[in-house]
Amino acid sequence: MTGKRDYYEVLGVARDAALQEIKSSYRKLAVRFHPDRNPGDAAAEESFKEAAEAYAVLSDAEKRARYDRYGHRATGAPAAGGFDPTVFADFSDILGDLFGFGDAFGGGRRRGRSSAQSGADLRYDLRIEFEDAVFGKEVTLRIPRLESCDTCDGSGSASGKPPVPCATCGGRGQVRFSQGFFTVARTCPQCRGEGAIVVEPCPNCRGAGRVEQERTLQLRIPPGVDTGARLRLTGEGEHGRAGGPSGDLYVVIEVEDHERYLRRGADVLTVETISFSEAVLGATLEVQTLHGPDKVRLPPGTQYGHQVALRGKGIPHLGRGSHGDHVVEIAIDVPEPSELSETELDLIRQLAELRVDGRDRGRRERNVFARVKERLFG
């Protein structure tokens, strides 16, 4: 045994490596040197056996402790070809998901209809109007799902007799066959992995024990929900099998856009347009909020993009008693020349002559730039 390589060296891990690191390293080596991936390659097969032998020792706490103290002398004589067959006890855990072998190496658990199975979770996409998301609403849902068969009480048997073990797989739910170096297990085609067969199937569910039915539910949408919110209804998914628990129903919310209100979390934004004269002289606007009309007072010299917040006039914070704000943003209506009379145009020309000179234009341009900078960068 003096020619044996150190097991830690074989797996490429440190001597203080955690079990998960050892398992991960072995997984990579097993996939790399797997005989089915390297047909006829004796060196790859030998590397595969060497990695499996190292893993069989280092994955077992007691064996590893002896190996750390005494080296290869502690492991005893290996099986033929230097391979320890006890590694197969954990081999399905390492390669089962990668190759689909499942319970391929013996010692697997027995499957059958006697073991309860949980029902599947369900998802229901619910589209609601903007106001329903703000104030909440009770809605009726009709959910198609698998429910326990009333005719046979979920047993799947017309006579009430229990299922009998499947003759094809011997009740294991899997059949074995040789594939190169390994014995591989696949789902039994006769019982479809159940391990048992109903002799007299229920005519209503055809032996499945469950039938699809439409379930009517009342759901209360809480105020303040937004697109993407998930409401969980425990136990309203599909029924389990053989007495297993039911799954859950997840209702996923999508809120429709509103033609007037733009939502930002719990705040809402509306745009109100004022005339040039109202912007210069100031004005009082009546604003329609989600909670009714309210008034906004604009100071003289109000600029485009000016915002006023109406506190507490927005959307409820989900699960809390407080509300967001209603934010009013101001736009200024600048009429087209074709929309003005000659008298109005003359007055505007007179105003321009009174207001515009080089010094005044420069000051105003600096003011406008300052406002744009503040708007963009804060």
TORKOL-4160 file (C-alpha; in steps of 0.2 Angstrom, whole numbers, padded with zeros to 4 digits, m for minus):
378
<pt num="1" X="0000" Y="0000" Z="0000"/>
<pt num="2" X="0015" Y="0011" Z="0000"/>
<pt num="3" X="0011" Y="0016" Z="m0018"/>
<pt num="4" X="m0006" Y="0023" Z="m0014"/>
<pt num="5" X="m0008" Y="0042" Z="m0016"/>
<pt num="6" X="m0013" Y="0052" Z="m0001"/>
<pt num="7" X="m0032" Y="0053" Z="m0001"/>
<pt num="8" X="m0032" Y="0072" Z="0002"/>
<pt num="9" X="m0020" Y="0074" Z="m0013"/>
<pt num="10" X="m0032" Y="0063" Z="m0024"/>
<pt num="11" X="m0047" Y="0074" Z="m0020"/>
<pt num="12" X="m0037" Y="0090" Z="m0021"/>
<pt num="13" X="m0042" Y="0097" Z="m0004"/>
<pt num="14" X="m0033" Y="0102" Z="0012"/>
<pt num="15" X="m0032" Y="0091" Z="0027"/>
<pt num="16" X="m0044" Y="0102" Z="0036"/>
<pt num="17" X="m0057" Y="0103" Z="0022"/>
<pt num="18" X="m0075" Y="0103" Z="0027"/>
<pt num="19" X="m0086" Y="0088" Z="0021"/>
<pt num="20" X="m0095" Y="0099" Z="0009"/>
<pt num="21" X="m0079" Y="0104" Z="0001"/>
<pt num="22" X="m0074" Y="0085" Z="0000"/>
<pt num="23" X="m0090" Y="0081" Z="m0008"/>
<pt num="24" X="m0089" Y="0095" Z="m0021"/>
<pt num="25" X="m0072" Y="0090" Z="m0026"/>
<pt num="26" X="m0077" Y="0072" Z="m0028"/>
<pt num="27" X="m0092" Y="0076" Z="m0038"/>
<pt num="28" X="m0081" Y="0085" Z="m0051"/>
<pt num="29" X="m0069" Y="0071" Z="m0052"/>
<pt num="30" X="m0083" Y="0058" Z="m0053"/>
<pt num="31" X="m0090" Y="0067" Z="m0068"/>
<pt num="32" X="m0073" Y="0070" Z="m0076"/>
<pt num="33" X="m0067" Y="0052" Z="m0075"/>
<pt num="34" X="m0084" Y="0043" Z="m0076"/>
<pt num="35" X="m0082" Y="0027" Z="m0087"/>
<pt num="36" X="m0097" Y="0031" Z="m0097"/>
<pt num="37" X="m0089" Y="0047" Z="m0102"/>
<pt num="38" X="m0072" Y="0039" Z="m0105"/>
<pt num="39" X="m0076" Y="0022" Z="m0114"/>
<pt num="40" X="m0061" Y="0011" Z="m0115"/>
<pt num="41" X="m0050" Y="0023" Z="m0106"/>
<pt num="42" X="m0041" Y="0013" Z="m0092"/>
<pt num="43" X="m0032" Y="0027" Z="m0085"/>
<pt num="44" X="m0049" Y="0037" Z="m0082"/>
<pt num="45" X="m0057" Y="0022" Z="m0075"/>
<pt num="46" X="m0043" Y="0020" Z="m0063"/>
<pt num="47" X="m0044" Y="0038" Z="m0058"/>
<pt num="48" X="m0062" Y="0036" Z="m0055"/>
<pt num="49" X="m0059" Y="0021" Z="m0043"/>
<pt num="50" X="m0046" Y="0031" Z="m0034"/>
<pt num="51" X="m0057" Y="0046" Z="m0031"/>
<pt num="52" X="m0071" Y="0035" Z="m0025"/>
<pt num="53" X="m0060" Y="0025" Z="m0013"/>
<pt num="54" X="m0053" Y="0042" Z="m0006"/>
<pt num="55" X="m0071" Y="0049" Z="m0004"/>
<pt num="56" X="m0077" Y="0033" Z="0005"/>
<pt num="57" X="m0064" Y="0036" Z="0018"/>
<pt num="58" X="m0064" Y="0055" Z="0020"/>
<pt num="59" X="m0083" Y="0057" Z="0019"/>
<pt num="60" X="m0085" Y="0045" Z="0035"/>
<pt num="61" X="m0080" Y="0055" Z="0051"/>
<pt num="62" X="m0074" Y="0039" Z="0060"/>
<pt num="63" X="m0064" Y="0032" Z="0045"/>
<pt num="64" X="m0056" Y="0049" Z="0042"/>
<pt num="65" X="m0051" Y="0051" Z="0060"/>
<pt num="66" X="m0042" Y="0034" Z="0059"/>
<pt num="67" X="m0034" Y="0039" Z="0042"/>
<pt num="68" X="m0028" Y="0055" Z="0049"/>
<pt num="69" X="m0019" Y="0046" Z="0063"/>
<pt num="70" X="m0013" Y="0030" Z="0054"/>
<pt num="71" X="m0013" Y="0034" Z="0036"/>
<pt num="72" X="m0017" Y="0020" Z="0023"/>
<pt num="73" X="m0014" Y="0007" Z="0037"/>
<pt num="74" X="m0030" Y="0012" Z="0045"/>
<pt num="75" X="m0041" Y="0008" Z="0030"/>
<pt num="76" X="m0037" Y="m0010" Z="0028"/>
<pt num="77" X="m0035" Y="m0020" Z="0012"/>
<pt num="78" X="m0045" Y="m0013" Z="m0002"/>
<pt num="79" X="m0057" Y="m0022" Z="m0013"/>
<pt num="80" X="m0052" Y="m0030" Z="m0029"/>
<pt num="81" X="m0044" Y="m0017" Z="m0040"/>
<pt num="82" X="m0041" Y="m0005" Z="m0026"/>
<pt num="83" X="m0059" Y="0000" Z="m0025"/>
<pt num="84" X="m0070" Y="0001" Z="m0009"/>
<pt num="85" X="m0088" Y="m0004" Z="m0013"/>
<pt num="86" X="m0094" Y="0005" Z="0003"/>
<pt num="87" X="m0093" Y="0021" Z="m0007"/>
<pt num="88" X="m0109" Y="0016" Z="m0016"/>
<pt num="89" X="m0119" Y="0020" Z="m0001"/>
<pt num="90" X="m0117" Y="0038" Z="m0004"/>
<pt num="91" X="m0114" Y="0037" Z="m0023"/>
<pt num="92" X="m0132" Y="0041" Z="m0028"/>
<pt num="93" X="m0132" Y="0057" Z="m0018"/>
<pt num="94" X="m0116" Y="0063" Z="m0028"/>
<pt num="95" X="m0121" Y="0058" Z="m0045"/>
<pt num="96" X="m0140" Y="0055" Z="m0045"/>
<pt num="97" X="m0144" Y="0073" Z="m0050"/>
<pt num="98" X="m0131" Y="0073" Z="m0063"/>
<pt num="99" X="m0134" Y="0057" Z="m0072"/>
<pt num="100" X="m0152" Y="0054" Z="m0067"/>
<pt num="101" X="m0148" Y="0037" Z="m0059"/>
<pt num="102" X="m0158" Y="0040" Z="m0044"/>
<pt num="103" X="m0157" Y="0025" Z="m0032"/>
<pt num="104" X="m0145" Y="0016" Z="m0043"/>
<pt num="105" X="m0134" Y="0007" Z="m0031"/>
<pt num="106" X="m0145" Y="m0002" Z="m0019"/>
<pt num="107" X="m0151" Y="0002" Z="m0002"/>
<pt num="108" X="m0163" Y="0015" Z="m0009"/>
<pt num="109" X="m0180" Y="0019" Z="m0001"/>
<pt num="110" X="m0195" Y="0010" Z="m0006"/>
<pt num="111" X="m0208" Y="0020" Z="m0015"/>
<pt num="112" X="m0227" Y="0017" Z="m0014"/>
<pt num="113" X="m0244" Y="0023" Z="m0012"/>
<pt num="114" X="m0243" Y="0021" Z="0006"/>
<pt num="115" X="m0232" Y="0036" Z="0008"/>
<pt num="116" X="m0241" Y="0052" Z="0009"/>
<pt num="117" X="m0236" Y="0066" Z="m0004"/>
<pt num="118" X="m0239" Y="0084" Z="m0003"/>
<pt num="119" X="m0250" Y="0093" Z="m0015"/>
<pt num="120" X="m0242" Y="0105" Z="m0028"/>
<pt num="121" X="m0242" Y="0124" Z="m0025"/>
<pt num="122" X="m0252" Y="0134" Z="m0037"/>
<pt num="123" X="m0250" Y="0152" Z="m0045"/>
<pt num="124" X="m0265" Y="0163" Z="m0050"/>
<pt num="125" X="m0261" Y="0179" Z="m0059"/>
<pt num="126" X="m0274" Y="0193" Z="m0055"/>
<pt num="127" X="m0275" Y="0209" Z="m0064"/>
<pt num="128" X="m0284" Y="0223" Z="m0054"/>
<pt num="129" X="m0289" Y="0241" Z="m0057"/>
<pt num="130" X="m0278" Y="0255" Z="m0050"/>
<pt num="131" X="m0292" Y="0261" Z="m0037"/>
<pt num="132" X="m0294" Y="0243" Z="m0031"/>
<pt num="133" X="m0275" Y="0242" Z="m0027"/>
<pt num="134" X="m0277" Y="0259" Z="m0018"/>
<pt num="135" X="m0292" Y="0255" Z="m0007"/>
<pt num="136" X="m0293" Y="0236" Z="m0007"/>
<pt num="137" X="m0307" Y="0225" Z="m0013"/>
<pt num="138" X="m0314" Y="0208" Z="m0011"/>
<pt num="139" X="m0314" Y="0197" Z="m0027"/>
<pt num="140" X="m0320" Y="0180" Z="m0031"/>
<pt num="141" X="m0307" Y="0168" Z="m0039"/>
<pt num="142" X="m0311" Y="0152" Z="m0048"/>
<pt num="143" X="m0296" Y="0140" Z="m0046"/>
<pt num="144" X="m0295" Y="0123" Z="m0056"/>
<pt num="145" X="m0285" Y="0111" Z="m0045"/>
<pt num="146" X="m0283" Y="0093" Z="m0041"/>
<pt num="147" X="m0294" Y="0088" Z="m0026"/>
<pt num="148" X="m0296" Y="0071" Z="m0017"/>
<pt num="149" X="m0309" Y="0060" Z="m0026"/>
<pt num="150" X="m0325" Y="0059" Z="m0016"/>
<pt num="151" X="m0330" Y="0043" Z="m0024"/>
<pt num="152" X="m0316" Y="0033" Z="m0017"/>
<pt num="153" X="m0310" Y="0045" Z="m0003"/>
<pt num="154" X="m0294" Y="0047" Z="m0012"/>
<pt num="155" X="m0289" Y="0029" Z="m0012"/>
<pt num="156" X="m0290" Y="0027" Z="m0031"/>
<pt num="157" X="m0299" Y="0010" Z="m0028"/>
<pt num="158" X="m0317" Y="0006" Z="m0033"/>
<pt num="159" X="m0319" Y="m0008" Z="m0020"/>
<pt num="160" X="m0309" Y="0000" Z="m0006"/>
<pt num="161" X="m0295" Y="m0013" Z="m0007"/>
<pt num="162" X="m0278" Y="m0007" Z="m0004"/>
<pt num="163" X="m0266" Y="m0006" Z="m0019"/>
<pt num="164" X="m0255" Y="m0022" Z="m0022"/>
<pt num="165" X="m0236" Y="m0021" Z="m0025"/>
<pt num="166" X="m0231" Y="m0019" Z="m0043"/>
<pt num="167" X="m0225" Y="m0036" Z="m0050"/>
<pt num="168" X="m0213" Y="m0028" Z="m0062"/>
<pt num="169" X="m0203" Y="m0018" Z="m0049"/>
<pt num="170" X="m0207" Y="m0028" Z="m0034"/>
<pt num="171" X="m0215" Y="m0013" Z="m0026"/>
<pt num="172" X="m0199" Y="m0002" Z="m0027"/>
<pt num="173" X="m0205" Y="0010" Z="m0040"/>
<pt num="174" X="m0189" Y="0007" Z="m0050"/>
<pt num="175" X="m0182" Y="m0006" Z="m0061"/>
<pt num="176" X="m0163" Y="m0010" Z="m0063"/>
<pt num="177" X="m0153" Y="m0014" Z="m0078"/>
<pt num="178" X="m0134" Y="m0014" Z="m0082"/>
<pt num="179" X="m0126" Y="0000" Z="m0091"/>
<pt num="180" X="m0108" Y="m0002" Z="m0093"/>
<pt num="181" X="m0099" Y="m0001" Z="m0077"/>
<pt num="182" X="m0114" Y="0002" Z="m0066"/>
<pt num="183" X="m0131" Y="m0005" Z="m0062"/>
<pt num="184" X="m0144" Y="0009" Z="m0066"/>
<pt num="185" X="m0161" Y="0012" Z="m0059"/>
<pt num="186" X="m0176" Y="0019" Z="m0069"/>
<pt num="187" X="m0194" Y="0023" Z="m0065"/>
<pt num="188" X="m0205" Y="0008" Z="m0067"/>
<pt num="189" X="m0215" Y="0010" Z="m0083"/>
<pt num="190" X="m0229" Y="m0002" Z="m0076"/>
<pt num="191" X="m0233" Y="0008" Z="m0060"/>
<pt num="192" X="m0225" Y="0024" Z="m0065"/>
<pt num="193" X="m0214" Y="0025" Z="m0049"/>
<pt num="194" X="m0228" Y="0022" Z="m0037"/>
<pt num="195" X="m0223" Y="0005" Z="m0032"/>
<pt num="196" X="m0241" Y="m0002" Z="m0031"/>
<pt num="197" X="m0255" Y="m0004" Z="m0043"/>
<pt num="198" X="m0274" Y="m0002" Z="m0040"/>
<pt num="199" X="m0282" Y="m0018" Z="m0045"/>
<pt num="200" X="m0300" Y="m0011" Z="m0047"/>
<pt num="201" X="m0297" Y="0008" Z="m0052"/>
<pt num="202" X="m0311" Y="0020" Z="m0046"/>
<pt num="203" X="m0321" Y="0025" Z="m0062"/>
<pt num="204" X="m0322" Y="0043" Z="m0056"/>
<pt num="205" X="m0303" Y="0046" Z="m0054"/>
<pt num="206" X="m0297" Y="0031" Z="m0064"/>
<pt num="207" X="m0286" Y="0026" Z="m0050"/>
<pt num="208" X="m0277" Y="0042" Z="m0047"/>
<pt num="209" X="m0286" Y="0046" Z="m0031"/>
<pt num="210" X="m0288" Y="0064" Z="m0036"/>
<pt num="211" X="m0299" Y="0073" Z="m0049"/>
<pt num="212" X="m0298" Y="0091" Z="m0056"/>
<pt num="213" X="m0312" Y="0102" Z="m0049"/>
<pt num="214" X="m0315" Y="0121" Z="m0049"/>
<pt num="215" X="m0314" Y="0129" Z="m0032"/>
<pt num="216" X="m0322" Y="0146" Z="m0029"/>
<pt num="217" X="m0313" Y="0157" Z="m0016"/>
<pt num="218" X="m0316" Y="0174" Z="m0009"/>
<pt num="219" X="m0300" Y="0185" Z="m0008"/>
<pt num="220" X="m0298" Y="0201" Z="0001"/>
<pt num="221" X="m0285" Y="0212" Z="m0008"/>
<pt num="222" X="m0277" Y="0223" Z="0006"/>
<pt num="223" X="m0276" Y="0242" Z="0002"/>
<pt num="224" X="m0259" Y="0247" Z="m0005"/>
<pt num="225" X="m0254" Y="0232" Z="m0015"/>
<pt num="226" X="m0243" Y="0235" Z="m0030"/>
<pt num="227" X="m0238" Y="0225" Z="m0046"/>
<pt num="228" X="m0228" Y="0210" Z="m0041"/>
<pt num="229" X="m0236" Y="0208" Z="m0023"/>
<pt num="230" X="m0239" Y="0189" Z="m0019"/>
<pt num="231" X="m0254" Y="0185" Z="m0008"/>
<pt num="232" X="m0252" Y="0167" Z="0000"/>
<pt num="233" X="m0268" Y="0157" Z="0004"/>
<pt num="234" X="m0262" Y="0142" Z="0014"/>
<pt num="235" X="m0269" Y="0125" Z="0010"/>
<pt num="236" X="m0278" Y="0131" Z="m0006"/>
<pt num="237" X="m0266" Y="0123" Z="m0018"/>
<pt num="238" X="m0268" Y="0105" Z="m0025"/>
<pt num="239" X="m0273" Y="0091" Z="m0012"/>
<pt num="240" X="m0260" Y="0079" Z="m0007"/>
<pt num="241" X="m0260" Y="0061" Z="m0011"/>
<pt num="242" X="m0263" Y="0047" Z="0002"/>
<pt num="243" X="m0267" Y="0059" Z="0015"/>
<pt num="244" X="m0253" Y="0071" Z="0012"/>
<pt num="245" X="m0255" Y="0090" Z="0015"/>
<pt num="246" X="m0262" Y="0102" Z="0002"/>
<pt num="247" X="m0251" Y="0114" Z="m0006"/>
<pt num="248" X="m0253" Y="0133" Z="m0006"/>
<pt num="249" X="m0260" Y="0146" Z="m0018"/>
<pt num="250" X="m0250" Y="0161" Z="m0023"/>
<pt num="251" X="m0260" Y="0175" Z="m0030"/>
<pt num="252" X="m0248" Y="0187" Z="m0040"/>
<pt num="253" X="m0255" Y="0205" Z="m0042"/>
<pt num="254" X="m0254" Y="0216" Z="m0058"/>
<pt num="255" X="m0260" Y="0233" Z="m0056"/>
<pt num="256" X="m0267" Y="0242" Z="m0071"/>
<pt num="257" X="m0260" Y="0259" Z="m0076"/>
<pt num="258" X="m0271" Y="0275" Z="m0073"/>
<pt num="259" X="m0274" Y="0288" Z="m0086"/>
<pt num="260" X="m0272" Y="0302" Z="m0073"/>
<pt num="261" X="m0261" Y="0296" Z="m0058"/>
<pt num="262" X="m0243" Y="0290" Z="m0059"/>
<pt num="263" X="m0238" Y="0279" Z="m0045"/>
<pt num="264" X="m0221" Y="0280" Z="m0036"/>
<pt num="265" X="m0222" Y="0268" Z="m0021"/>
<pt num="266" X="m0235" Y="0275" Z="m0010"/>
<pt num="267" X="m0235" Y="0292" Z="m0018"/>
<pt num="268" X="m0245" Y="0297" Z="m0033"/>
<pt num="269" X="m0240" Y="0311" Z="m0046"/>
<pt num="270" X="m0252" Y="0321" Z="m0056"/>
<pt num="271" X="m0247" Y="0335" Z="m0069"/>
<pt num="272" X="m0258" Y="0352" Z="m0068"/>
<pt num="273" X="m0256" Y="0364" Z="m0082"/>
<pt num="274" X="m0257" Y="0383" Z="m0079"/>
<pt num="275" X="m0257" Y="0398" Z="m0090"/>
<pt num="276" X="m0242" Y="0410" Z="m0092"/>
<pt num="277" X="m0252" Y="0423" Z="m0083"/>
<pt num="278" X="m0255" Y="0411" Z="m0068"/>
<pt num="279" X="m0237" Y="0407" Z="m0067"/>
<pt num="280" X="m0232" Y="0425" Z="m0066"/>
<pt num="281" X="m0246" Y="0431" Z="m0054"/>
<pt num="282" X="m0249" Y="0415" Z="m0044"/>
<pt num="283" X="m0265" Y="0405" Z="m0043"/>
<pt num="284" X="m0275" Y="0393" Z="m0033"/>
<pt num="285" X="m0279" Y="0376" Z="m0041"/>
<pt num="286" X="m0292" Y="0363" Z="m0037"/>
<pt num="287" X="m0284" Y="0346" Z="m0038"/>
<pt num="288" X="m0293" Y="0330" Z="m0039"/>
<pt num="289" X="m0284" Y="0318" Z="m0027"/>
<pt num="290" X="m0288" Y="0299" Z="m0024"/>
<pt num="291" X="m0297" Y="0305" Z="m0008"/>
<pt num="292" X="m0307" Y="0319" Z="m0015"/>
<pt num="293" X="m0304" Y="0337" Z="m0021"/>
<pt num="294" X="m0291" Y="0348" Z="m0013"/>
<pt num="295" X="m0283" Y="0365" Z="m0016"/>
<pt num="296" X="m0265" Y="0370" Z="m0021"/>
<pt num="297" X="m0259" Y="0388" Z="m0019"/>
<pt num="298" X="m0245" Y="0393" Z="m0032"/>
<pt num="299" X="m0234" Y="0408" Z="m0028"/>
<pt num="300" X="m0231" Y="0421" Z="m0040"/>
<pt num="301" X="m0217" Y="0417" Z="m0052"/>
<pt num="302" X="m0221" Y="0398" Z="m0052"/>
<pt num="303" X="m0209" Y="0389" Z="m0064"/>
<pt num="304" X="m0211" Y="0374" Z="m0075"/>
<pt num="305" X="m0209" Y="0358" Z="m0065"/>
<pt num="306" X="m0213" Y="0366" Z="m0049"/>
<pt num="307" X="m0219" Y="0352" Z="m0037"/>
<pt num="308" X="m0231" Y="0354" Z="m0022"/>
<pt num="309" X="m0235" Y="0339" Z="m0010"/>
<pt num="310" X="m0252" Y="0336" Z="m0002"/>
<pt num="311" X="m0247" Y="0326" Z="0013"/>
<pt num="312" X="m0256" Y="0310" Z="0016"/>
<pt num="313" X="m0267" Y="0311" Z="0000"/>
<pt num="314" X="m0258" Y="0296" Z="m0008"/>
<pt num="315" X="m0259" Y="0277" Z="m0007"/>
<pt num="316" X="m0259" Y="0268" Z="0010"/>
<pt num="317" X="m0243" Y="0260" Z="0015"/>
<pt num="318" X="m0246" Y="0241" Z="0014"/>
<pt num="319" X="m0249" Y="0234" Z="0031"/>
<pt num="320" X="m0248" Y="0251" Z="0040"/>
<pt num="321" X="m0260" Y="0265" Z="0044"/>
<pt num="322" X="m0251" Y="0279" Z="0035"/>
<pt num="323" X="m0252" Y="0286" Z="0018"/>
<pt num="324" X="m0240" Y="0292" Z="0005"/>
<pt num="325" X="m0242" Y="0310" Z="m0003"/>
<pt num="326" X="m0251" Y="0317" Z="m0018"/>
<pt num="327" X="m0237" Y="0326" Z="m0028"/>
<pt num="328" X="m0243" Y="0340" Z="m0040"/>
<pt num="329" X="m0231" Y="0345" Z="m0054"/>
<pt num="330" X="m0234" Y="0361" Z="m0063"/>
<pt num="331" X="m0233" Y="0363" Z="m0082"/>
<pt num="332" X="m0235" Y="0380" Z="m0091"/>
<pt num="333" X="m0246" Y="0381" Z="m0106"/>
<pt num="334" X="m0237" Y="0392" Z="m0120"/>
<pt num="335" X="m0250" Y="0395" Z="m0133"/>
<pt num="336" X="m0245" Y="0395" Z="m0152"/>
<pt num="337" X="m0245" Y="0412" Z="m0161"/>
<pt num="338" X="m0260" Y="0406" Z="m0172"/>
<pt num="339" X="m0270" Y="0404" Z="m0156"/>
<pt num="340" X="m0268" Y="0422" Z="m0151"/>
<pt num="341" X="m0277" Y="0438" Z="m0158"/>
<pt num="342" X="m0267" Y="0452" Z="m0165"/>
<pt num="343" X="m0271" Y="0462" Z="m0149"/>
<pt num="344" X="m0263" Y="0449" Z="m0138"/>
<pt num="345" X="m0248" Y="0447" Z="m0149"/>
<pt num="346" X="m0245" Y="0466" Z="m0149"/>
<pt num="347" X="m0246" Y="0466" Z="m0130"/>
<pt num="348" X="m0234" Y="0452" Z="m0129"/>
<pt num="349" X="m0222" Y="0461" Z="m0141"/>
<pt num="350" X="m0223" Y="0477" Z="m0129"/>
<pt num="351" X="m0220" Y="0466" Z="m0114"/>
<pt num="352" X="m0204" Y="0459" Z="m0123"/>
<pt num="353" X="m0198" Y="0476" Z="m0127"/>
<pt num="354" X="m0200" Y="0481" Z="m0109"/>
<pt num="355" X="m0192" Y="0466" Z="m0102"/>
<pt num="356" X="m0178" Y="0461" Z="m0114"/>
<pt num="357" X="m0161" Y="0469" Z="m0114"/>
<pt num="358" X="m0143" Y="0461" Z="m0113"/>
<pt num="359" X="m0141" Y="0462" Z="m0095"/>
<pt num="360" X="m0159" Y="0456" Z="m0091"/>
<pt num="361" X="m0157" Y="0441" Z="m0103"/>
<pt num="362" X="m0141" Y="0436" Z="m0095"/>
<pt num="363" X="m0148" Y="0436" Z="m0078"/>
<pt num="364" X="m0163" Y="0426" Z="m0083"/>
<pt num="365" X="m0152" Y="0413" Z="m0092"/>
<pt num="366" X="m0142" Y="0411" Z="m0077"/>
<pt num="367" X="m0158" Y="0408" Z="m0066"/>
<pt num="368" X="m0165" Y="0396" Z="m0078"/>
<pt num="369" X="m0148" Y="0386" Z="m0079"/>
<pt num="370" X="m0148" Y="0386" Z="m0060"/>
<pt num="371" X="m0166" Y="0379" Z="m0059"/>
<pt num="372" X="m0162" Y="0365" Z="m0073"/>
<pt num="373" X="m0146" Y="0360" Z="m0063"/>
<pt num="374" X="m0156" Y="0359" Z="m0047"/>
<pt num="375" X="m0170" Y="0349" Z="m0055"/>
<pt num="376" X="m0157" Y="0337" Z="m0063"/>
<pt num="377" X="m0144" Y="0335" Z="m0050"/>
<pt num="378" X="m0153" Y="0341" Z="m0034"/>
